[in-house]
Amino acid sequence: MDTASPPDRTSHPTRANIEAIAKMEHDSLGRRTLTERVSDVITKLVGNSVFLLAQMLLLSSWILLNLRIIPGVKPFDSYPFGALALIVSTEGVFLTIFVLVRQSRMARQSERRSHLDLQVSMLSEQELTTIIQILQKLCQHSGVNVESAEKEVQSFSKATEINKLASDLEEKMPGE
């Protein structure tokens, strides 16, 4: 029987981060609608080489059976294979819908992660600005001369204007 206490989470910040990310992923999976769950299962089933091989085998067999190549087998869907075309096109429509549903869910999830990343980055920037301001005050109080880096320190000690930064970036980026 293991009587050791669980590891201290503060000594392993990456472990706490991994647990937080895993919880977010489990929560995200739990919030899926029935349609999204079905789409995920179907796209997982059809998105592999086994399905590709099965499709190729099925189509090849259908065509061979209906081209009168195999003696004694009566064709059930003569050339130009109208039934096969109907089945394959219907399958294509449904598979496309399932893939689009899954992609839509994944895009929403990616957007949530992007917003979270932005929020964490903004908080980090605010924390670093505060730390620089405190360090400046400590240097001034203790008489430490930091004139060589004064301009750079001054620019970093000001809060970043996110909207201005975003518009400046937008102006510099190439258009589509």
C-alpha positions in Angstrom: 0.0 0.0 0.0 1.5 3.3 -1.1 1.3 5.8 1.8 3.3 8.5 0.0 1.4 11.8 -0.3 0.5 13.1 -3.8 3.2 15.2 -5.4 3.1 18.9 -4.6 1.4 20.6 -7.6 3.5 23.8 -7.1 6.7 21.8 -7.6 5.5 20.5 -10.9 3.7 23.3 -12.7 3.8 21.4 -16.0 1.8 18.6 -14.3 -0.9 21.1 -13.2 -0.9 22.6 -16.8 -1.3 19.1 -18.3 -4.2 18.3 -15.9 -5.9 21.7 -16.7 -5.6 21.1 -20.5 -6.8 17.5 -20.2 -9.8 18.8 -18.2 -10.6 21.4 -20.9 -10.4 18.7 -23.6 -12.7 16.4 -21.6 -15.1 19.2 -21.0 -15.1 20.1 -24.7 -15.8 16.5 -25.7 -18.6 16.4 -23.2 -20.3 19.5 -24.6 -20.7 17.9 -28.1 -24.2 17.6 -29.5 -25.5 14.3 -30.6 -24.9 15.3 -34.3 -21.4 16.2 -33.5 -20.8 12.9 -31.7 -22.2 10.9 -34.6 -20.1 13.0 -37.0 -17.0 12.3 -35.0 -17.6 8.6 -35.0 -18.4 8.4 -38.7 -15.4 10.6 -39.7 -13.1 8.5 -37.5 -14.5 5.3 -39.2 -14.2 6.5 -42.8 -11.0 8.5 -42.4 -8.6 5.7 -42.6 -6.9 3.3 -45.1 -9.2 0.4 -44.2 -12.2 2.3 -45.3 -10.4 3.4 -48.5 -9.5 -0.2 -49.3 -13.1 -1.4 -48.5 -14.4 1.3 -50.9 -12.0 0.3 -53.6 -12.9 -3.4 -53.2 -16.6 -2.7 -53.2 -16.5 -0.5 -56.3 -14.2 -2.9 -58.2 -16.4 -5.8 -57.3 -19.6 -4.0 -58.3 -18.1 -3.0 -61.6 -16.7 -6.5 -62.3 -20.0 -8.1 -61.5 -21.9 -5.8 -63.8 -19.6 -5.8 -66.8 -20.3 -9.5 -67.6 -16.7 -10.4 -67.0 -17.5 -13.2 -64.6 -19.3 -16.0 -66.4 -22.6 -17.1 -64.9 -23.2 -13.9 -63.0 -26.1 -11.9 -64.1 -25.6 -8.1 -64.0 -27.9 -6.2 -61.6 -26.7 -2.7 -62.5 -25.7 -2.6 -66.1 -23.3 0.1 -67.5 -23.3 3.1 -66.9 -24.0 1.8 -63.4 -26.9 4.1 -62.4 -27.5 2.5 -59.0 -23.8 2.7 -58.2 -23.7 6.3 -59.2 -26.7 7.1 -57.0 -25.2 5.2 -54.0 -21.8 6.7 -54.3 -23.1 10.3 -54.8 -25.4 9.9 -51.8 -22.6 8.6 -49.7 -20.4 11.5 -50.8 -23.1 14.0 -49.8 -23.5 12.5 -46.3 -19.8 12.1 -45.7 -19.3 15.7 -46.7 -21.9 16.8 -44.2 -20.4 14.8 -41.4 -16.9 16.1 -42.2 -18.2 19.7 -42.3 -20.0 19.2 -38.9 -16.8 17.9 -37.4 -14.7 20.7 -38.9 -17.1 23.3 -37.7 -16.8 21.9 -34.1 -13.0 21.8 -34.4 -13.0 25.4 -35.6 -15.1 26.6 -32.7 -12.8 24.7 -30.3 -9.7 26.2 -32.0 -11.3 29.7 -31.7 -11.9 29.1 -28.0 -8.3 28.1 -27.5 -7.1 31.1 -29.4 -9.2 33.4 -27.2 -7.7 31.7 -24.1 -4.2 32.1 -25.5 -4.8 35.8 -26.1 -6.2 36.2 -22.6 -3.2 34.5 -21.1 -0.8 36.5 -23.2 -2.5 39.8 -22.2 -2.3 38.8 -18.5 1.3 37.9 -18.9 2.0 41.3 -20.6 0.2 43.1 -17.8 2.2 41.2 -15.1 5.5 41.8 -16.8 4.7 45.5 -17.1 3.9 45.6 -13.4 7.2 43.8 -12.6 9.2 46.2 -14.7 7.5 49.2 -13.0 8.3 47.7 -9.6 11.9 47.0 -10.6 12.3 50.6 -11.8 11.1 51.9 -8.4 13.4 49.6 -6.6 16.4 50.7 -8.7 15.5 54.4 -8.1 15.0 53.8 -4.4 18.3 52.0 -4.0 20.2 54.4 -6.3 21.1 51.8 -9.0 21.8 53.6 -12.3 20.2 51.9 -15.3 20.6 54.8 -17.8 22.0 52.6 -20.5 18.7 50.8 -20.9 16.5 53.6 -19.8 14.7 54.2 -23.1 14.0 50.5 -23.6 12.9 50.0 -20.0 10.6 53.1 -20.3 8.9 51.7 -23.4 8.4 48.3 -21.7 7.1 49.8 -18.5 4.1 51.3 -20.3 1.0 49.2 -20.7 0.6 47.7 -24.2 -2.3 49.2 -26.1 -3.8 46.0 -27.6 -6.1 47.8 -30.1 -3.3 50.0 -31.4 -1.0 46.9 -31.7 -3.7 45.0 -33.6 -4.4 47.9 -36.0 -0.7 48.5 -36.6 -0.3 44.8 -37.4 -3.3 44.8 -39.7 -1.7 47.8 -41.6 1.6 46.0 -42.0 0.2 42.6 -43.1 -0.1 41.9 -46.8 -3.6 42.0 -48.2 -5.3 39.0 -49.8 
